[in-house]
Amino acid sequence: PNEVELKKQLCEGDVNAKTIALKKIIHLMLNGERFPGLLMPVIQYVMPSRDHTLKKLLLIFWEIVPKTTPDGKLLHEMILVCDAYRKDLQHPNEYIKGSTLRFLCKLKEAELLEPLMPAIRACLENRHSYVRRNAVLAIFTIYKLALFDRHTFVRTQYTYICNCYTKTFSSEKYSALYYIHSPQHSHLVYSHV
């Protein structure tokens, strides 16, 4: 299939046709093909979809698509993509939040990650462990990219540990007390105050 056919499937097709077209695009891109003309149709016609299969495929697509120009500057279209990531981080479905956080761990572009920091931090307070775990991993990845200072990272880490401890204490008091007073974790009691 050529770029025109794929673009037509993305623009005019139903969810099933878009899924097939996106799979073809991913397969061809992994084999070295480049489709710069398909970036906007994917943003316009595929990203607004609520289909979970398309969301999964989009995460793979955004992982492999070139995000910068040949001179290293971020593509202007990536601003729209960044906004879509932010919306997915605020989505009510915990799977979408968690998988988006997991995807963000694979990004290396600071310009994409920096505006998402407030939404990523908000995911640390989520009630689902899948989301919180992936939020910590995303923050750790961002920390490795040196997008914010070490003090912020340590404070975030202790906040997460304290929240986990509080939730455990409310259901399993003896286990929580044993954990916090064990020698390898005794530094957690007063070190974050």
Backbone as JSON, one array per atom type, in Angstrom:
{
  "sequence": "PNEVELKKQLCEGDVNAKTIALKKIIHLMLNGERFPGLLMPVIQYVMPSRDHTLKKLLLIFWEIVPKTTPDGKLLHEMILVCDAYRKDLQHPNEYIKGSTLRFLCKLKEAELLEPLMPAIRACLENRHSYVRRNAVLAIFTIYKLALFDRHTFVRTQYTYICNCYTKTFSSEKYSALYYIHSPQHSHLVYSHV",
  "N": [[0.83, -1.2, 0.0], [0.42, 2.24, -0.76], [1.23, 5.63, 0.31], [-0.97, 7.31, -0.17], [-3.2, 5.58, -0.27], [-3.14, 4.56, 2.36], [-3.58, 6.91, 3.77], [-6.16, 7.51, 2.95], [-7.57, 5.36, 4.09], [-7.17, 5.96, 6.79], [-8.49, 8.42, 7.02], [-11.13, 8.1, 6.04], [-12.08, 5.64, 6.81], [-13.71, 3.17, 8.95], [-13.46, 2.18, 12.44], [-12.27, -0.34, 12.36], [-11.01, -0.35, 9.83], [-9.21, 1.75, 10.23], [-7.64, 0.63, 12.22], [-6.43, -1.53, 10.86], [-5.03, -0.07, 8.89], [-3.28, 1.45, 10.51], [-1.78, -0.59, 11.65], [-0.48, -1.54, 9.35], [1.02, 0.72, 8.7], [2.73, 0.9, 10.93], [4.11, -1.53, 10.68], [5.41, -1.13, 8.19], [6.96, 1.13, 8.82], [8.65, 0.08, 10.74], [10.15, -1.46, 9.09], [11.71, 0.37, 7.83], [10.51, 2.28, 6.15], [9.35, 5.63, 5.52], [6.84, 7.88, 6.38], [6.07, 10.85, 6.25], [3.87, 12.38, 5.55], [1.68, 11.25, 6.75], [1.44, 11.88, 9.37], [-0.21, 14.05, 10.34], [-2.87, 13.13, 9.49], [-3.05, 10.89, 11.2], [-3.04, 12.16, 13.69], [-5.38, 13.73, 13.46], [-7.5, 11.94, 12.78], [-7.22, 9.43, 13.99], [-6.26, 9.63, 16.64], [-8.41, 10.84, 18.2], [-10.08, 8.7, 18.64], [-11.83, 6.35, 20.72], [-11.36, 3.73, 20.92], [-9.81, 0.94, 22.36], [-7.92, -0.78, 21.2], [-6.92, 0.75, 19.1], [-5.8, 2.79, 20.64], [-3.69, 1.41, 21.9], [-2.17, 0.71, 19.64], [-1.53, 3.26, 18.78], [0.25, 4.09, 20.77], [2.43, 2.48, 20.19], [2.95, 3.41, 17.62], [3.65, 6.14, 18.17], [5.93, 5.68, 19.53], [7.77, 4.81, 17.61], [7.73, 6.65, 15.53], [9.45, 9.33, 13.91], [10.25, 12.09, 15.9], [11.49, 14.45, 15.73], [12.96, 17.05, 13.7], [15.38, 16.82, 10.98], [17.46, 18.46, 11.9], [17.28, 18.25, 14.62], [15.28, 19.55, 16.07], [12.14, 19.65, 17.75], [9.22, 18.39, 16.17], [6.48, 20.39, 15.07], [3.96, 19.26, 15.15], [4.07, 17.57, 17.28], [3.33, 18.94, 19.52], [0.57, 18.8, 19.57], [0.35, 16.07, 19.97], [1.49, 15.83, 22.49], [-0.44, 17.13, 24.0], [-2.49, 15.28, 23.72], [-1.37, 13.11, 25.11], [-1.43, 14.22, 27.68], [-4.19, 14.39, 28.1], [-4.79, 11.67, 28.08], [-3.47, 10.92, 30.4], [-5.15, 12.01, 32.23], [-7.41, 10.6, 31.93], [-10.36, 8.75, 32.86], [-10.15, 5.97, 32.9], [-8.11, 3.59, 34.34], [-6.35, 1.84, 33.06], [-5.69, 3.09, 30.64], [-4.41, 5.38, 31.62], [-2.22, 4.16, 32.99], [-0.92, 2.7, 30.92], [-0.2, 4.78, 29.25], [1.57, 6.15, 30.92], [3.53, 4.17, 31.14], [4.38, 4.14, 28.5], [5.49, 6.72, 28.36], [7.82, 6.35, 29.7], [9.54, 5.48, 27.79], [10.18, 7.58, 26.19], [12.52, 10.05, 25.11], [12.64, 12.69, 24.67], [12.91, 15.74, 26.01], [11.36, 18.02, 25.65], [8.83, 17.04, 25.16], [8.19, 15.72, 27.51], [8.38, 17.52, 29.64], [6.08, 19.37, 29.81], [4.22, 17.57, 30.74], [4.65, 16.92, 33.36], [3.06, 17.89, 35.67], [0.67, 16.38, 35.32], [1.68, 13.79, 35.44], [2.66, 13.73, 38.05], [0.24, 13.99, 39.4], [-0.83, 11.51, 38.93], [0.44, 9.96, 40.79], [-1.13, 10.01, 43.01], [-3.25, 8.43, 42.45], [-5.82, 5.95, 42.91], [-5.37, 3.39, 42.04], [-3.0, 0.83, 41.97], [-1.57, 0.08, 39.7], [-1.46, 2.4, 38.14], [-0.12, 4.16, 39.9], [2.34, 2.82, 40.23], [3.4, 2.88, 37.61], [3.55, 5.63, 37.33], [5.57, 6.3, 39.13], [7.69, 4.99, 37.86], [7.77, 6.48, 35.48], [8.44, 9.01, 36.47], [10.93, 8.43, 37.53], [12.32, 7.84, 35.15], [12.23, 10.34, 33.92], [13.68, 11.72, 35.78], [16.18, 10.56, 35.37], [16.73, 11.71, 32.94], [17.3, 14.19, 33.76], [15.42, 16.31, 34.06], [14.29, 17.58, 36.22], [15.14, 18.66, 39.52], [17.04, 16.76, 41.98], [16.05, 16.92, 44.6], [13.27, 17.3, 44.3], [12.62, 14.84, 43.17], [13.28, 13.02, 45.26], [11.51, 13.9, 47.25], [9.08, 13.3, 46.0], [9.34, 10.52, 45.83], [9.31, 9.78, 48.57], [6.77, 10.71, 49.26], [5.21, 8.95, 47.77], [5.92, 6.51, 49.01], [5.0, 7.01, 51.6], [2.24, 7.29, 51.1], [1.66, 4.7, 50.21], [2.27, 3.28, 52.53], [0.34, 4.34, 54.28], [-2.04, 3.42, 53.11], [-1.64, 0.67, 53.34], [-1.5, 0.47, 56.12], [-4.1, 1.08, 56.86], [-5.49, -1.22, 56.22], [-3.96, -3.5, 56.91], [-2.66, -3.44, 59.7], [-0.67, -4.6, 61.43], [1.16, -5.74, 59.66], [2.02, -3.45, 58.32], [3.23, -1.99, 60.41], [5.28, -3.77, 61.08], [6.76, -3.68, 58.71], [7.61, -0.95, 58.59], [9.21, -0.75, 60.83], [11.23, -2.51, 60.43], [14.75, -3.21, 60.08], [15.9, -2.47, 57.52], [14.15, -0.54, 56.6], [13.89, 1.43, 58.47], [14.84, 4.0, 58.2], [12.87, 5.4, 56.92], [11.04, 6.41, 58.7], [11.54, 8.97, 59.93], [13.05, 10.38, 58.08], [11.98, 11.78, 55.93], [10.74, 13.99, 56.94]],
  "CA": [[0.0, 0.0, 0.0], [1.17, 3.49, -0.79], [0.85, 6.63, 1.31], [-2.3, 7.83, -0.48], [-4.18, 4.57, 0.16], [-3.15, 4.52, 3.81], [-4.2, 8.15, 4.23], [-7.6, 7.37, 2.7], [-8.1, 4.46, 5.11], [-7.17, 6.66, 8.06], [-9.43, 9.54, 7.01], [-12.51, 7.75, 5.7], [-12.45, 4.32, 7.27], [-14.26, 2.97, 10.28], [-12.44, 1.83, 13.43], [-11.58, -1.54, 11.89], [-10.13, 0.06, 8.72], [-8.12, 2.53, 10.82], [-6.76, -0.32, 12.92], [-5.65, -2.24, 9.84], [-4.11, 0.9, 8.27], [-2.23, 1.79, 11.46], [-0.89, -1.77, 11.75], [0.36, -1.54, 8.15], [1.98, 1.82, 8.82], [3.73, 0.51, 11.93], [4.92, -2.59, 10.07], [6.26, -0.53, 7.17], [7.93, 2.0, 9.47], [9.66, -0.78, 11.37], [11.0, -1.96, 8.0], [12.52, 1.45, 7.27], [9.76, 3.25, 5.35], [9.02, 6.88, 6.18], [5.58, 8.47, 5.92], [5.87, 12.14, 6.92], [2.55, 12.91, 5.21], [0.62, 10.58, 7.5], [1.46, 12.31, 10.77], [-1.42, 14.83, 10.63], [-4.07, 12.3, 9.48], [-3.1, 10.07, 12.42], [-3.43, 13.05, 14.78], [-6.75, 14.2, 13.26], [-8.55, 10.94, 12.62], [-7.02, 8.23, 14.8], [-6.1, 9.97, 18.06], [-9.65, 11.07, 18.95], [-10.82, 7.45, 18.82], [-11.89, 5.8, 22.08], [-11.12, 2.3, 20.82], [-8.61, 0.57, 23.12], [-6.93, -1.35, 20.29], [-6.28, 1.88, 18.43], [-4.96, 3.48, 21.63], [-2.47, 0.6, 22.04], [-1.4, 0.87, 18.41], [-1.0, 4.63, 18.76], [1.43, 4.15, 21.63], [3.53, 1.88, 19.42], [3.23, 4.34, 16.54], [4.37, 7.3, 18.68], [7.26, 5.25, 19.96], [8.68, 4.61, 16.48], [7.7, 7.75, 14.57], [10.44, 10.38, 14.19], [9.62, 13.2, 16.6], [12.29, 15.65, 15.51], [13.4, 17.34, 12.34], [16.77, 16.37, 10.82], [18.4, 19.27, 12.69], [17.13, 17.95, 16.05], [14.21, 20.31, 16.71], [10.88, 18.92, 17.88], [8.22, 18.7, 15.16], [5.37, 21.19, 15.6], [2.82, 18.37, 15.36], [4.24, 16.89, 18.56], [2.61, 19.7, 20.55], [-0.76, 18.19, 19.6], [0.51, 14.75, 20.55], [1.74, 16.06, 23.9], [-1.75, 17.42, 24.59], [-3.22, 14.01, 23.78], [-0.8, 12.37, 26.24], [-1.94, 14.83, 28.9], [-5.59, 13.97, 28.24], [-4.78, 10.25, 28.46], [-3.06, 10.84, 31.8], [-6.29, 12.44, 33.04], [-8.54, 9.75, 31.54], [-10.88, 8.01, 34.02], [-9.77, 4.56, 32.84], [-6.77, 3.43, 34.89], [-5.49, 1.15, 32.1], [-5.2, 4.09, 29.7], [-3.42, 6.18, 32.36], [-1.03, 3.35, 33.25], [-0.19, 2.38, 29.69], [0.41, 6.03, 28.79], [2.74, 6.37, 31.79], [4.54, 3.19, 30.73], [4.91, 4.63, 27.23], [6.32, 7.9, 28.6], [9.14, 5.88, 30.16], [10.36, 5.19, 26.62], [10.5, 8.81, 25.48], [13.77, 10.69, 25.48], [12.54, 14.09, 24.29], [12.58, 16.55, 27.18], [10.32, 18.97, 25.29], [7.55, 16.35, 25.27], [7.94, 15.27, 28.88], [8.32, 18.62, 30.6], [4.73, 19.86, 30.09], [3.39, 16.51, 31.31], [5.03, 16.66, 34.75], [1.96, 17.99, 36.63], [-0.25, 15.26, 35.15], [2.37, 12.59, 35.92], [2.66, 13.81, 39.52], [-1.13, 13.74, 39.86], [-1.06, 10.06, 38.87], [0.98, 9.35, 42.01], [-2.21, 9.99, 44.0], [-4.33, 7.59, 41.94], [-6.16, 4.86, 43.83], [-4.98, 2.1, 41.47], [-1.55, 0.6, 42.09], [-1.0, 0.03, 38.36], [-1.18, 3.78, 37.74], [0.92, 4.72, 40.78], [3.62, 2.17, 39.92], [3.9, 3.41, 36.35], [3.88, 7.04, 37.54], [6.9, 6.31, 39.74], [8.65, 4.64, 36.81], [7.88, 7.62, 34.56], [9.2, 10.07, 37.16], [12.32, 7.98, 37.59], [12.87, 8.02, 33.81], [12.41, 11.77, 33.72], [14.79, 12.08, 36.67], [17.42, 10.17, 34.69], [16.96, 12.69, 31.87], [17.66, 15.43, 34.46], [14.46, 17.37, 33.78], [14.04, 18.33, 37.43], [16.2, 18.44, 40.49], [17.02, 15.56, 42.8], [15.22, 17.14, 45.78], [11.89, 17.04, 43.91], [12.46, 13.4, 43.0], [13.29, 12.37, 46.56], [10.27, 14.25, 47.92], [8.04, 12.52, 45.34], [9.52, 9.13, 46.22], [8.83, 9.62, 49.94], [5.33, 10.87, 49.24], [4.67, 7.69, 47.28], [6.12, 5.51, 50.06], [4.08, 7.34, 52.7], [0.88, 6.94, 50.67], [1.55, 3.23, 50.23], [2.25, 2.87, 53.93], [-0.96, 4.71, 54.85], [-3.05, 2.5, 52.59], [-1.39, -0.63, 53.96], [-1.81, 0.57, 57.55], [-5.55, 1.08, 57.05], [-6.05, -2.56, 56.06], [-3.09, -4.5, 57.56], [-1.87, -2.63, 60.64], [0.52, -5.29, 61.94], [2.13, -5.86, 58.56], [2.58, -2.12, 58.07], [4.14, -1.66, 61.51], [6.46, -4.62, 60.93], [7.53, -3.16, 57.58], [8.24, 0.33, 58.87], [10.19, -0.89, 61.91], [12.3, -3.43, 60.06], [16.01, -2.45, 59.99], [16.18, -1.9, 56.21], [13.22, 0.54, 56.3], [13.75, 2.34, 59.61], [15.16, 5.37, 57.78], [11.68, 6.04, 56.36], [10.18, 6.93, 59.73], [11.72, 10.4, 60.13], [13.97, 11.02, 57.14], [11.31, 12.65, 54.96], [10.11, 15.1, 57.65]],
  "C": [[0.87, 1.26, 0.0], [0.59, 4.49, 0.21], [-0.56, 7.16, 1.09], [-3.38, 6.86, -0.01], [-4.29, 4.52, 1.68], [-3.83, 5.76, 4.39], [-5.72, 8.09, 4.06], [-8.25, 6.46, 3.75], [-8.18, 5.14, 6.48], [-8.26, 7.72, 8.13], [-10.88, 9.1, 6.87], [-12.97, 6.43, 6.29], [-13.09, 4.31, 8.64], [-13.12, 2.54, 11.22], [-11.62, 0.63, 12.96], [-10.59, -1.2, 10.76], [-8.95, 0.88, 9.25], [-7.12, 1.63, 11.55], [-5.86, -1.04, 11.93], [-4.62, -1.3, 9.21], [-2.97, 1.24, 9.22], [-1.27, 0.62, 11.66], [0.05, -1.83, 10.55], [1.43, -0.46, 8.24], [3.1, 1.46, 9.79], [4.67, -0.53, 11.35], [5.9, -2.01, 9.04], [7.33, 0.38, 7.78], [9.02, 1.2, 10.16], [10.62, -1.37, 10.35], [11.74, -0.84, 7.28], [11.79, 2.47, 6.42], [9.49, 4.5, 6.18], [7.75, 7.45, 5.55], [5.33, 9.8, 6.61], [4.49, 12.74, 6.65], [1.41, 12.29, 5.99], [0.54, 11.03, 8.96], [0.18, 13.08, 11.13], [-2.7, 14.0, 10.51], [-4.19, 11.39, 10.71], [-3.56, 10.93, 13.59], [-4.91, 13.43, 14.66], [-7.79, 13.1, 13.36], [-8.4, 9.7, 13.51], [-6.94, 8.55, 16.29], [-7.41, 10.22, 18.8], [-10.45, 9.8, 19.24], [-10.76, 6.97, 20.27], [-11.64, 4.29, 22.1], [-9.78, 1.93, 21.48], [-7.53, -0.04, 22.22], [-6.19, -0.25, 19.55], [-5.37, 2.65, 19.39], [-3.64, 2.73, 21.81], [-1.57, 0.76, 20.82], [-0.79, 2.27, 18.31], [0.24, 4.76, 19.64], [2.65, 3.55, 20.93], [3.94, 2.84, 18.29], [4.06, 5.52, 17.03], [5.76, 6.93, 19.18], [8.25, 5.2, 18.79], [8.73, 5.78, 15.5], [8.8, 8.77, 14.92], [9.75, 11.62, 14.77], [10.36, 14.52, 16.38], [12.6, 15.82, 14.04], [14.84, 16.85, 12.2], [17.8, 17.19, 11.61], [18.18, 19.14, 14.2], [16.04, 18.71, 16.76], [12.92, 19.48, 16.71], [9.9, 19.35, 16.79], [7.06, 19.46, 15.8], [4.15, 20.33, 15.9], [2.88, 17.68, 16.73], [3.59, 17.64, 19.72], [1.2, 19.14, 20.69], [-0.71, 16.81, 20.26], [0.71, 14.85, 22.06], [0.42, 16.35, 24.63], [-2.59, 16.15, 24.71], [-2.69, 13.12, 24.91], [-1.36, 12.89, 27.56], [-3.38, 14.41, 29.16], [-5.67, 12.49, 28.64], [-4.35, 10.05, 29.91], [-4.18, 11.28, 32.74], [-7.54, 11.61, 32.75], [-9.05, 8.99, 32.76], [-10.49, 6.53, 34.05], [-8.33, 4.39, 33.29], [-5.82, 2.7, 33.93], [-4.88, 2.16, 31.11], [-4.15, 4.98, 30.37], [-2.12, 5.4, 32.52], [-0.24, 3.04, 32.0], [0.44, 3.63, 29.09], [1.65, 6.35, 29.61], [3.88, 5.42, 31.41], [5.19, 3.62, 29.42], [5.85, 5.81, 27.44], [7.7, 7.52, 29.1], [10.08, 5.65, 28.98], [10.76, 6.43, 25.84], [11.8, 9.4, 25.99], [13.76, 12.18, 25.16], [12.04, 14.91, 25.48], [11.43, 17.52, 26.88], [8.93, 18.35, 25.35], [7.2, 16.03, 26.72], [7.72, 16.41, 29.86], [6.9, 19.13, 30.86], [3.81, 18.82, 30.75], [3.66, 16.25, 32.79], [3.88, 16.83, 35.74], [0.97, 16.82, 36.54], [0.37, 13.96, 35.65], [2.38, 12.58, 37.45], [1.27, 13.52, 40.08], [-1.45, 12.24, 39.84], [-0.48, 9.33, 40.07], [-0.09, 9.2, 43.09], [-3.37, 9.1, 43.57], [-4.59, 6.42, 42.88], [-5.74, 3.49, 43.31], [-3.45, 1.96, 41.49], [-0.87, 0.56, 40.72], [-0.6, 1.43, 37.89], [-0.06, 4.36, 38.58], [2.29, 4.13, 40.46], [4.21, 2.73, 38.64], [4.23, 4.9, 36.44], [5.26, 7.16, 38.17], [7.96, 5.98, 38.7], [8.85, 5.8, 35.83], [8.69, 8.75, 35.2], [10.66, 9.68, 37.27], [13.01, 8.15, 36.23], [13.16, 9.49, 33.54], [13.56, 12.27, 34.59], [16.12, 11.73, 36.02], [17.75, 11.12, 33.55], [17.3, 14.06, 32.43], [16.72, 16.58, 34.11], [14.05, 18.14, 35.04], [15.03, 17.89, 38.48], [15.97, 17.21, 41.37], [16.1, 15.72, 44.01], [13.75, 16.84, 45.47], [11.65, 15.55, 43.76], [12.4, 12.68, 44.33], [12.0, 12.65, 47.31], [9.11, 13.44, 47.32], [8.11, 11.06, 45.75], [9.0, 8.9, 47.64], [7.33, 9.81, 50.04], [4.66, 9.58, 48.8], [4.77, 6.61, 48.37], [5.15, 5.75, 51.22], [2.63, 7.0, 52.33], [0.66, 5.44, 50.68], [1.45, 2.72, 51.66], [0.89, 3.17, 54.56], [-2.05, 3.77, 54.39], [-2.89, 1.1, 53.2], [-1.8, -0.61, 55.42], [-3.32, 0.52, 57.79], [-6.15, -0.32, 56.92], [-5.26, -3.63, 56.82], [-2.15, -3.8, 58.53], [-0.59, -3.33, 61.08], [1.6, -5.45, 60.87], [2.8, -4.51, 58.28], [3.57, -1.73, 59.16], [5.43, -2.49, 61.42], [7.37, -4.09, 59.82], [8.3, -1.89, 57.96], [9.32, 0.23, 59.95], [11.29, -1.91, 61.6], [13.58, -2.62, 59.82], [16.26, -1.81, 58.62], [15.26, -0.73, 55.86], [13.09, 1.55, 57.43], [14.07, 3.78, 59.26], [13.94, 6.12, 57.25], [10.85, 6.76, 57.43], [10.32, 8.45, 59.86], [12.53, 11.1, 59.04], [13.28, 11.95, 56.17], [10.68, 13.87, 55.63], [10.97, 16.33, 57.56]]
}
